[in-house]
């Protein structure tokens, strides 16, 4: 039985709201559900593709891009725009960049329907560049390729979006006064698998996912058995084959150089089950193993907030140690003396990048700092020329 403006449900009369505000609220909610469904359909259809190349992308990249695109549209609605997924326009891109860069003077020009406060300071250049990268992929999906320009196009001060690819400070654990060995001992009291994973990260510069998925028993490769493309660093007798969990499934070989590395490899072999067994805790999925790692390291305070470091800082430490071994000086980011010979420094950066799993030597800048080369004094150069 229906009452005036209501319905009977479960023996109770539910009165429908009749105010203008509530009607508008219902319309907005229906509209919000609609654009979210429409956006989800677009993302689900195209998100597995690389934005420029004919290839599939990793699940981690898909997840980050999906979250980023939804976050962007939510922000547009919070800024007062009723942007539909297929109607994204140039003015929306300008509004987003203005918000991310906290453009002066715009705080008082917010749209009437805006529901989010204006930022006090700009977002990082890296964040802005990432969001624009998501948008470039997205506009290609909806037939508007080329609509999103380079970040510099939208700002007056180019420094707001200038992303630095060189480390500005030492992010290694040692450089921040954190002892990796002590951390591993603390972790071992909570979870031996996580402790060994961190030990492998310390010894070989593995990423978290690479460490969790690492299968030690079949990983060691003697120098003479390396594929032709990986034989340039012939001074090392043994290498670790690393492929599972790498970015894009990219294979790399990392040299076995020290007793600490041998000890880490032995610890990994002691907990891995079978010839192909990994060092993640048995019975857990990959997602559960990754979460376990993060939770356990957080328990012992290995966070940016508490100790000023993250597990990824061990890759920085590995890079710095390897560079010191090759160049015989500390890395630039550690205030090391720059090499006089530019070719030697370039080769050291190349070797570090390669053992970290990167093809471009410039990537080492993010770990070692910018490779400033000290030139020999003129008098010194003249003297050498005369001898």
C-alpha positions in Angstrom: 0.0 0.0 0.0 1.3 3.4 -1.0 1.0 6.4 1.2 1.3 10.1 0.3 4.9 10.3 -1.2 5.9 7.0 0.4 6.2 3.2 -0.1 5.5 0.4 2.2 8.6 -1.7 2.8 8.9 -4.4 5.5 5.7 -3.2 7.2 7.0 0.3 7.6 6.1 3.3 5.5 9.1 4.9 4.0 8.5 8.6 3.2 10.2 9.9 0.1 12.1 13.2 0.6 10.3 15.9 -1.3 12.5 19.0 -0.7 14.3 20.6 -3.6 17.7 19.9 -2.1 17.0 16.2 -1.6 15.7 15.9 -5.2 18.9 17.6 -6.5 21.0 15.3 -4.3 19.4 12.2 -5.8 20.0 13.5 -9.3 23.6 14.2 -8.5 24.1 10.7 -7.1 22.5 9.1 -10.1 24.7 11.2 -12.4 27.8 10.3 -10.4 27.1 6.6 -10.6 26.6 7.0 -14.4 29.9 8.8 -15.1 31.8 6.3 -12.9 30.3 3.3 -14.8 31.1 5.0 -18.1 34.6 5.7 -17.0 35.1 2.1 -15.8 33.9 0.8 -19.1 36.6 2.9 -21.0 39.4 2.0 -18.6 38.5 -1.7 -18.6 38.6 -1.7 -22.4 41.9 0.0 -22.9 44.0 0.0 -19.7 46.1 -3.1 -20.5 47.8 -1.4 -23.4 50.9 0.7 -23.6 50.1 4.3 -24.5 52.6 4.5 -27.3 53.7 0.9 -28.2 51.9 -2.2 -29.4 52.5 -4.2 -26.1 50.8 -5.0 -22.9 51.8 -3.3 -19.6 52.3 -4.8 -16.1 49.4 -5.3 -13.7 51.1 -2.8 -11.3 51.1 -0.1 -14.0 47.5 -0.9 -14.9 46.4 -0.6 -11.3 48.3 2.7 -10.8 46.9 4.2 -14.0 43.3 3.1 -13.3 43.5 4.7 -9.8 45.1 7.8 -11.2 42.4 8.3 -13.9 39.6 7.8 -11.4 41.3 10.2 -9.0 41.5 12.8 -11.7 37.8 12.7 -12.6 36.9 12.8 -8.9 39.1 15.9 -8.5 37.4 17.5 -11.5 34.0 17.0 -9.9 35.3 18.3 -6.6 36.5 21.4 -8.5 33.0 22.0 -9.6 33.2 20.6 -13.2 30.6 18.1 -14.3 33.0 16.4 -16.7 31.8 13.3 -18.5 34.4 10.7 -19.4 34.1 11.2 -23.2 33.8 15.0 -22.9 37.2 15.8 -21.3 38.4 19.0 -22.8 41.4 21.4 -22.8 39.9 23.6 -20.1 39.7 20.6 -17.8 43.4 19.9 -18.3 44.3 23.6 -17.6 42.1 23.5 -14.4 43.8 20.4 -13.2 47.4 21.7 -13.7 46.4 25.0 -12.1 45.2 23.1 -9.1 48.3 20.8 -8.9 50.6 23.8 -9.2 48.6 25.9 -6.7 48.5 28.7 -9.2 48.6 32.0 -7.4 45.3 34.0 -7.4 43.1 31.1 -8.3 42.0 30.2 -4.8 39.4 33.0 -4.9 38.2 32.1 -8.4 37.0 28.6 -7.6 33.8 27.5 -9.1 30.7 27.9 -6.9 30.1 24.2 -6.8 33.7 23.3 -5.8 33.9 21.1 -2.7 37.7 20.9 -2.2 40.0 23.5 -0.6 42.7 25.0 -2.8 46.2 23.6 -2.1 48.6 25.8 -0.1 51.7 24.6 -2.0 52.3 22.8 -5.4 52.3 19.1 -5.8 55.7 17.6 -6.7 56.9 17.8 -10.3 57.0 14.0 -10.5 53.4 13.7 -9.4 52.2 16.3 -12.0 54.2 14.6 -14.8 52.7 11.2 -13.8 49.1 12.5 -13.8 49.6 14.1 -17.3 51.1 10.8 -18.5 47.9 9.1 -17.3 45.8 11.7 -19.1 47.8 11.3 -22.4 47.0 7.7 -22.4 43.3 8.3 -21.6 42.7 11.0 -24.2 44.1 8.5 -26.8 41.4 6.0 -25.8 38.6 8.5 -26.3 39.8 9.7 -29.7 41.5 12.9 -28.6 45.2 12.0 -29.0 47.5 15.0 -28.8 45.1 17.1 -26.6 47.4 16.8 -23.5 50.5 18.9 -24.1 53.8 18.7 -22.3 53.7 20.0 -18.7 55.7 23.1 -19.5 52.8 24.2 -21.8 50.5 24.9 -18.9 52.7 26.8 -16.5 54.7 30.1 -16.5 57.4 28.8 -14.1 58.9 25.8 -15.7 60.6 24.7 -12.4 57.1 23.8 -11.1 57.1 20.8 -13.5 60.8 20.2 -13.9 61.4 16.6 -12.8 64.9 15.8 -11.6 66.3 12.4 -12.5 69.4 12.8 -10.3 69.5 12.0 -6.6 69.7 15.1 -4.6 70.6 13.3 -1.3 71.9 9.9 -0.3 68.9 7.6 0.2 70.9 4.6 1.3 70.5 3.1 4.7 74.1 3.6 5.6 73.9 7.2 4.6 71.0 7.7 7.0 72.6 5.9 9.9 70.6 2.7 9.6 72.4 -0.6 10.0 70.9 -3.2 7.7 72.4 -6.2 9.6 70.7 -5.1 12.9 67.4 -4.6 11.0 67.7 -8.1 9.5 68.2 -9.6 13.0 65.1 -7.8 14.3 63.1 -9.1 11.4 64.3 -12.6 11.9 62.6 -12.7 15.3 59.3 -11.9 13.7 59.4 -13.7 10.3 62.4 -15.5 8.9 61.2 -15.3 5.4 60.9 -11.5 5.4 64.3 -11.3 7.1 65.9 -13.3 4.3 64.1 -11.3 1.6 65.6 -8.1 3.1 69.0 -9.8 3.3 68.8 -10.5 -0.4 67.7 -6.9 -1.1 70.7 -5.7 0.8 73.2 -8.0 -0.9 71.9 -7.8 -4.5 69.8 -4.6 -4.8 66.6 -6.5 -5.4 63.2 -4.8 -5.4 60.6 -6.0 -2.9 58.7 -8.1 -5.4 61.9 -9.6 -6.9 63.0 -10.6 -3.4 59.6 -12.2 -2.5 59.6 -14.2 -5.8 63.3 -15.1 -5.8 64.1 -18.8 -6.4 67.7 -19.3 -5.3 68.5 -22.9 -6.2 68.6 -22.4 -10.0 69.7 -18.7 -9.9 73.5 -18.8 -9.9 75.2 -18.7 -13.3 79.0 -19.0 -13.9 80.6 -16.3 -16.0 81.3 -18.6 -19.0 77.6 -19.6 -19.2 76.3 -16.0 -19.5 74.4 -15.2 -22.7 76.5 -13.3 -25.2 74.7 -10.0 -24.6 75.7 -10.1 -20.8 79.4 -11.0 -21.0 80.9 -7.5 -20.9 81.6 -7.6 -17.1 84.0 -10.6 -17.4 86.0 -9.9 -14.2 83.3 -11.6 -12.0 83.2 -15.3 -11.8 79.6 -15.8 -10.9 76.3 -14.0 -11.4 72.7 -14.2 -10.1 70.0 -14.6 -12.7 67.1 -12.3 -11.8 63.9 -12.4 -13.8 60.9 -13.2 -11.7 59.2 -10.1 -10.4 61.3 -7.7 -12.4 59.8 -4.7 -14.2 58.4 -5.9 -17.5 59.9 -9.3 -16.9 63.3 -7.9 -17.9 66.1 -10.4 -17.3 69.3 -9.2 -15.7 72.5 -10.8 -14.2 73.9 -9.3 -11.0 77.5 -10.1 -10.1 78.3 -12.2 -7.0 81.2 -10.2 -5.6 81.3 -10.5 -1.8 81.1 -12.9 1.2 78.0 -11.0 2.3 76.3 -11.9 -1.0 77.3 -15.6 -0.6 75.9 -15.6 3.0 72.6 -14.1 1.7 72.3 -16.6 -1.1 73.0 -19.5 1.4 70.2 -18.2 3.7 67.8 -18.0 0.8 68.6 -21.6 -0.3 68.0 -22.8 3.3 64.4 -21.6 3.3 63.4 -22.3 -0.3 61.5 -25.5 -0.9 62.6 -27.6 -3.8 64.7 -26.8 -6.9 62.3 -24.1 -8.1 61.0 -22.9 -4.7 60.9 -19.2 -3.9 61.7 -17.5 -0.6 58.2 -16.2 0.1 56.4 -17.8 3.0 54.7 -21.0 1.8 50.9 -21.0 1.4 50.6 -17.3 0.6 49.7 -15.6 -2.6 52.0 -13.1 -4.2 49.8 -10.2 -2.9 49.7 -11.7 0.6 53.5 -12.1 0.6 54.0 -8.5 -0.5 51.6 -7.3 2.2 53.4 -9.5 4.8 56.7 -8.0 3.9 55.4 -4.4 4.2 53.7 -5.1 7.5 56.7 -6.8 9.1 59.2 -4.1 8.1 56.8 -1.5 9.4 56.7 -3.3 12.8 60.4 -2.8 13.3 60.2 0.9 12.3 61.7 0.7 8.8 59.7 3.6 7.4 60.4 7.0 6.1 58.6 8.5 9.1 60.5 6.7 11.9 64.0 6.1 10.5 64.1 8.2 7.4 64.5 5.1 5.1 62.5 2.7 3.1 63.4 -0.9 1.9 63.9 0.6 -1.6 66.8 2.5 -0.1 68.7 -0.7 -0.1 68.9 -0.5 -3.9 70.5 2.9 -3.4 73.0 1.4 -1.0 73.8 -1.5 -3.4 74.3 1.0 -6.2 76.7 3.1 -4.1 78.7 0.1 -2.9 79.1 -1.2 -6.4 80.1 2.2 -7.8 82.8 2.5 -5.1 84.1 -0.9 -6.0 84.3 0.0 -9.7 85.4 3.6 -9.5 87.4 3.5 -6.2 85.7 6.7 -5.0 82.3 7.4 -3.4 79.3 8.3 -5.5 78.7 12.0 -6.2 75.5 11.9 -4.0 77.7 10.7 -1.1 80.1 13.7 -1.7 82.6 11.5 -3.4 85.4 13.0 -5.4 84.4 13.1 -9.1 86.6 11.1 -11.5 89.0 13.1 -13.8 88.3 10.6 -16.6 84.8 11.1 -18.0 84.9 7.8 -19.9 85.7 5.9 -16.7 82.8 7.5 -14.9 80.4 6.8 -17.7 81.4 3.2 -17.7 80.9 2.9 -14.0 77.4 4.4 -14.3 76.7 1.9 -17.1 77.8 -1.0 -15.0 75.7 0.1 -12.0 72.6 0.6 -14.2 73.0 -2.8 -15.8 73.3 -4.7 -12.5 70.2 -2.8 -11.3 68.3 -4.0 -14.3 68.3 -0.8 -16.4 69.5 -0.4 -20.0 70.2 3.4 -19.9 73.3 4.5 -17.9 71.5 7.8 -17.1 69.2 5.8 -14.7 72.2 5.6 -12.3 71.8 9.3 -11.8 68.8 8.6 -9.6 70.9 6.4 -7.3 74.4 8.0 -7.5 73.7 11.6 -8.2 74.7 13.7 -11.2 78.1 12.6 -12.7 80.0 15.9 -12.4 83.5 15.4 -13.9 86.5 17.2 -12.4 88.8 18.5 -15.0 92.6 18.5 -14.4 94.2 21.9 -13.7 95.8 23.5 -16.7 99.3 23.3 -15.2 98.8 19.7 -14.5 97.6 19.0 -18.1 100.6 21.0 -19.5 103.1 19.0 -17.4 101.6 15.7 -18.6 101.9 16.9 -22.2 105.6 17.6 -21.8 106.6 14.2 -20.4 
